[in-house]
Structures are given as C-alpha cells and as structure tokens.
Amino acid sequence: MEKTNSSDIMKDSLRMYESAVESALRYQEKLLKGVEVFTRINLDDINKTPKDLVFQIDKTKLYHYKPMVKHPVPVPILLVYALMNKQYIMDIQPEKSFVKKLLELGLDVYIIDWGYPTALDRYVTTEDYIEEYLGAAVDFIREKHSLPAVNLLGKCQGGTFAAIYASLYTDKVKNLVAVAAPFDFDIEDGLLFKWSKYFDVDRLVDAYGVIPGDFLNNTFIMLSPYNLAIGKYVNIVNSFDDPKALGEFLRMEKWLFDCPAQAGENYRKWMKDLWQNNLLIKGEFFLGGKRINLKNITIPVLNVYGTKDNLIPASSSIPLLRLVGSKDKEEASYPVGHAGIVASSLSQAEIAPKIAGWVKDHSK
C-alpha cells in the first residue's frame, strides 16, 4: 500500500482553498456587476403596446389596441384573461408580447382588464363577470364595428368564462379560441386540482369576503415551493451580469406577484361548482338559473394547451373539443408551461402565428 505524502495532501488542500477563493471572488464580482445592471434595467415597457381605454363598467375596463397593419382582419378578437392574475402577461415586453405579435399578424385586438376587487366587490358573482361585464364588452365591440359577432380568445379561467358565454350567446361569437383553459376539474395530474377538493370554501369566503391576492399567490407558490420560492432566486445570480436575462426575470416577477384579490361570491361558485364538483363537464352547471350546455357551441373552436403546464395540465384542457357541438374544431399543443404559452420565444415563433392564422381563416 502506498503511503500518503503529507506534502501532497497540503498541496491538494491549498489548491482546493485557492479554487474556493477564486470562485467566491468571481461570485462577488458577479453580484457587484448585478447591482450595476439592476440600476440600468427599465421595466417601463411592460404592458406598453399602444392602446386606448374605450369602455368601462364598474372596475372592468375594455382596451382597444392600435392596429399595426393597414387592413386588419375585419372581425376583431377580444382577449379574456383570468381573474387571478393580470392580463398584461400577454404584453410582458416588446420582444415577447403575444398581443403585439397578433397585431403584427393582422388581427384587430381588444382586451379586458378586470381591475382589482375591493371589499365593495364581495358580492360580485360569476353571473356578473360573464353575462354583465364580458357581455357588455362583447356588445360594445359588436356595435362599434357593426358586426353580429366577434372572435373570443380566453386564457386560463378566461377561456372557461369565454366558453360559458359562447354557449349562452353563440350568435354573438364568431370563433372561440381557448388557451390553457380548464374544463375537466376532476383530474389527478395537478396538485392544485387535488388540493382544491379539501378547501373549506364557504368558511374562507365567509371569513374574508374578498379573498386576498396574497392567499392565492402563496397557494400557487406551494405547488413548487423550492423552484418558486428559493431555486429561481439562486439561479438568477448566474444571470446578474446579463441585462436581458435579468430584465426578463424581473418583469415576470412583477407579474407573478401582481395577484388581485377575488370577489368572494364569484370565488365561492368557481371553486365549489367547478373545482370541487366538476359541474360544467357533467352538464349540471347553472349560471343565472340557466343550465350551461357546451354542446350549444357550434361555432369553430381552436383549443391550445401546453404539455408542460403544471398549473392547468393538458388533461384538464383537452376535453373541450368533445364537449362542444362544433364540427369545425381543432387542437394544438406545445411543449410550454402556463405562462410560456403566451410569453415565450416559442409563443412568438409558433403559437401566436398559429392562432392568428386560424382566426384569419375563420373570419372571412
């Protein structure tokens, strides 16, 4: 057996020490560089594609984006986002703006901003959101453009809302696009779908009235606590000296933590009727006394979903096409997550062009 040379051990230890010191110095240099980069990053380009406020009802605002082509598609498209986060994820920055891409590809785009509920809104219902607020926005666009129907694109919860609206007022909707929208709530793929079955929704709503945004945001973080609460902040240090990467990270962080409160009575119905009892897919969901039957949707439907979506797994979105009565229906899947489906390089290169092309073909 060879004897260990003590001088070799000391040399190895010294090399390890020197390597650790060099790594620490490089890390420190990167942090210092990051402070300098931080001071130069401009986040003012979030949600800045030119648009005009054209209509408002209560806290819900309707914006019309300025067209970017000489002759846009004659039938406008209304973007309907979820209540739980803000719609400007679709316009998160110029080079990854889903909205801007649709405009560049010739669509005439409107978008709903649901606003920020306060204690005054605890009794705002799902009927209010779908029939009153969404319905008023659709009617405004129809009247402004002298059209019988408009195109609807709903993202996440907004896709569920848009489908419910289209089932009731199919004559007012020309085409329906659902993007990462939940329809089957009795699935085993997502933690949120499992956890929701055990929420005491009545006690939560009765206690708060309006559900705090922080409560919802903390729930989303718990879906992947290390990645969403620790890991991403550790990893971003490697990009501290990269203004582009750091800027994208900060824009997404701003959006993630901009989580509106939820009107209590709408939240009660949304969670109990859909997440806990799956009444929509069973044909037992009622809105304002009217039974919602998605088979009433006979207009063309495009269903777009992400295969890496951990918030709304594909298995929740896929059933839409068998639920509707449409003959002209199509689905498109992409290897992206819940946010990336409207805010990523793939969204710019493939997803937005697919949607825009489909809408154009069906708006003639």
Summary of the structure (lengths in Angstrom):
residues: 364
radius of gyration: 23.9
end to end distance: 85.2
largest distance: 93.1
contacts: 1199
relative contact order: 0.15
helix: 51%
strand: 15%
